[in-house]
Amino acid sequence: QYDPPVCAGLPATQVIGNWDVVPYQTFDGVFQLGVVAFHEEGLDVVFSVNSSEVARVRNPTWNERTGVYEYWTALTAADYPDGSITVSAFLAPDCPGHEARTLETLTLFANSGGTLTNDSIVWVDCTSGSDDTGDGSESSPYATIEKALVEVGSGGTVYLKAGLCYELTMIYPPVDFEQWVTVQPAPGVTRAQVQILARSDSSSTSTGRFAQDMIRWHDVGIYSDTNPGYSTVMFFESGHSAWFDGAEIYEQAGPCNGKVPWAGLEGYQVYMTNTDL
């Protein structure tokens, strides 16, 4: 039963809200698509996929995927052909006279048929690996993350063996990834054992300008050893996206002084989930 809202005739205001979703994720089952939103006289969130309405959500409830009370709906991958889908959300105030909000569209990848799955795993060991003689296997790993990313393919995974000697250098031209490529510690290795130098005053190659798009930095430490007070750890190219998931981002001299530890050219996007600054 739907009970119509009781409108108080308050001065006109706009709905506030945003996605609680990291875009470009691939899902093969059910994906709980959520929006955090608020309006003082109530609102509905209308979700659409590929421009067709799929749900109208009138009240926030608990979303198990995000651990947040929000407006959400469940998308089932099998309802769509394998490939990209475009999701949108229209935030409609319950009472007249107020201003609605349309969120920017996002891309997700449905994969119920498994045709987008990339099971490729490339291993890296900065202490004993080799970009020249290694083949990226566990027994013969590469030495650098850059070499692994060139080889792994869109949607693949890079495993880092324990080491405090990882340094990022620019990949140019960047590899073309449509799906997130995950860089994470190898099984049994902790975040404390994998620390990645992104920007250094003493290195001509680790400048922070990594220049690679669509990397999910999962459960790793990423830092700079620049002069204290300069908090840019990574610099992103125009239109590039990065996802820090369970990561730690810091300056060697301490925390990032309360500042955002990255910068970039127009249109770059950074997503953070469970990340420490």
Residue pairs with C-beta under 8 A, 6 or more apart in sequence:
2 58
5 41
5 42
5 94
5 95
7 41
7 94
7 95
7 96
8 41
8 95
9 95
9 97
10 40
10 41
10 95
12 97
12 98
12 99
13 39
13 40
13 98
13 99
14 98
14 99
14 100
14 101
15 37
15 38
15 39
15 43
15 91
15 92
15 93
15 98
15 99
15 100
15 101
16 37
16 38
16 39
16 101
17 35
17 36
17 37
17 38
17 43
17 45
17 71
17 89
17 91
17 101
17 103
18 35
18 36
18 37
18 103
19 34
19 35
19 89
19 103
19 104
19 106
20 34
20 35
20 36
20 63
20 66
20 68
20 70
20 72
21 33
21 34
21 87
21 106
21 108
22 243
22 271
22 273
23 106
23 107
23 108
23 241
23 271
24 107
24 108
24 109
24 178
24 179
24 180
24 214
24 241
25 31
25 108
25 109
25 180
26 108
26 109
26 111
26 116
26 117
26 155
26 179
26 180
27 75
27 77
27 108
27 109
27 110
27 111
28 77
28 110
28 111
28 112
28 114
28 117
29 76
29 77
29 112
30 74
30 75
30 76
30 77
31 65
31 74
31 75
31 77
31 108
32 63
32 64
32 65
32 66
32 72
32 73
32 74
32 75
33 47
33 72
33 73
33 74
33 75
33 87
33 108
34 63
34 65
34 66
34 68
34 70
34 71
34 72
35 45
35 70
35 71
35 72
35 89
35 91
35 103
36 68
36 70
36 71
37 43
37 45
37 60
37 70
37 71
37 91
37 101
39 91
39 93
39 94
39 98
41 93
41 94
41 95
41 98
42 93
42 94
42 95
43 91
43 92
43 93
43 94
44 56
44 57
44 58
44 91
44 92
44 94
45 56
45 57
45 71
45 89
45 90
45 91
45 92
46 53
46 55
46 56
46 57
46 89
46 90
46 92
47 53
47 54
47 55
47 56
47 57
47 73
47 87
47 88
47 89
48 54
48 87
48 88
48 89
48 90
49 75
49 80
49 85
49 86
49 87
49 88
50 80
50 85
50 86
51 86
51 88
54 73
54 75
55 73
57 71
57 72
57 73
59 71
60 69
60 70
60 71
61 69
61 70
61 72
62 68
62 69
63 69
63 70
63 72
65 72
66 72
75 85
75 87
75 108
75 110
76 112
77 110
77 111
77 112
78 110
78 112
79 110
80 110
80 112
81 110
81 113
82 109
82 110
82 111
82 112
82 113
82 114
82 115
82 116
83 109
83 110
83 116
84 107
84 108
84 109
84 110
84 178
85 107
85 108
85 109
85 110
86 105
86 106
86 107
87 105
87 106
87 107
87 108
88 102
88 103
88 105
88 106
89 102
89 103
90 100
90 101
90 102
90 103
91 100
91 101
91 102
91 103
92 100
93 99
93 100
109 116
109 178
109 179
111 117
116 155
116 179
117 155
118 152
118 153
118 154
118 155
118 156
118 179
119 156
120 152
120 153
120 156
120 157
121 152
121 156
121 157
121 158
121 159
122 136
122 142
122 148
122 151
122 152
122 156
122 157
122 158
122 159
123 129
123 136
123 137
123 138
123 141
123 142
123 148
123 158
123 159
123 161
123 186
124 136
124 141
124 142
124 143
124 144
124 145
124 147
124 148
124 158
124 159
124 160
124 161
124 166
125 141
125 142
125 143
125 160
125 161
125 163
126 143
126 144
126 160
126 161
126 163
126 165
126 166
126 167
127 161
127 163
127 165
128 141
129 140
129 141
129 142
129 143
129 144
129 161
130 140
130 142
130 143
131 142
131 143
131 144
131 147
133 140
134 140
134 141
134 142
134 143
134 147
136 142
136 147
136 148
136 151
136 152
138 159
138 186
141 161
142 148
142 151
144 166
144 167
144 169
145 158
145 160
145 166
145 168
145 183
145 196
146 168
146 169
146 171
148 158
148 183
149 158
149 171
149 175
149 181
149 183
149 212
149 215
150 171
150 175
152 158
152 181
153 181
154 176
154 177
154 178
154 179
154 181
154 214
155 177
155 178
155 179
155 180
155 181
156 181
156 182
157 181
157 182
157 183
157 184
158 181
158 182
158 183
158 184
159 184
159 185
159 186
159 187
160 166
160 183
160 184
160 185
160 186
160 189
160 194
160 220
161 186
161 189
162 185
162 186
162 189
162 193
162 194
163 193
163 194
164 193
164 195
166 194
166 195
166 196
166 197
167 196
167 197
167 198
167 200
167 203
167 205
167 206
168 196
168 197
168 198
168 206
168 208
168 210
169 205
169 206
169 210
170 205
170 207
170 209
170 210
170 211
171 210
171 211
171 212
172 211
174 211
174 212
174 213
174 237
174 240
175 212
177 213
177 214
177 215
178 214
179 214
180 214
180 215
180 216
180 243
181 214
181 215
181 216
182 215
182 216
182 218
183 215
183 216
183 217
183 218
183 220
184 217
184 218
184 219
184 220
185 191
185 193
185 194
185 219
185 220
191 219
191 220
191 221
191 246
191 247
191 248
192 221
194 219
194 220
194 221
195 220
195 221
195 222
195 223
196 220
196 221
196 222
196 223
197 203
197 206
197 223
197 224
197 225
198 206
198 208
198 210
198 222
198 223
198 224
198 233
198 234
199 206
199 207
199 208
199 224
199 225
199 226
199 232
199 233
199 234
199 235
200 206
200 207
200 224
200 225
200 226
201 225
201 226
201 227
202 225
207 235
208 224
208 232
208 233
208 234
208 235
209 235
209 237
210 234
210 235
210 236
211 237
211 240
212 240
213 237
213 239
213 240
213 241
214 240
214 241
214 242
215 242
215 243
216 243
216 245
217 242
217 243
217 244
217 245
217 247
218 245
218 246
218 247
219 245
219 246
219 247
220 247
220 248
221 247
221 248
221 249
221 250
222 233
222 234
222 244
222 247
222 248
222 249
222 250
223 233
223 248
223 249
223 250
223 251
223 252
224 230
224 232
224 233
224 251
224 252
224 261
225 251
225 252
225 253
226 232
226 251
228 251
228 253
228 254
229 257
230 251
231 251
231 256
231 257
231 259
231 260
231 261
232 261
232 262
232 263
233 249
233 250
233 251
233 256
233 261
233 262
234 242
234 249
234 261
234 262
235 262
235 263
235 264
236 242
236 262
236 263
236 264
236 265
236 268
236 270
237 264
237 265
237 268
238 264
238 265
238 266
238 267
238 268
239 265
239 266
239 267
239 268
240 264
240 268
240 269
241 268
241 269
241 270
241 271
242 262
242 268
242 269
242 270
242 271
243 270
243 271
243 272
243 273
244 270
244 271
244 272
244 273
244 275
245 272
245 273
245 274
245 275
246 273
246 274
246 275
247 275
247 276
248 275
248 276
249 256
249 261
249 275
249 276
249 277
250 256
250 261
250 276
250 277
251 257
251 261
255 277
256 277
261 277
262 270
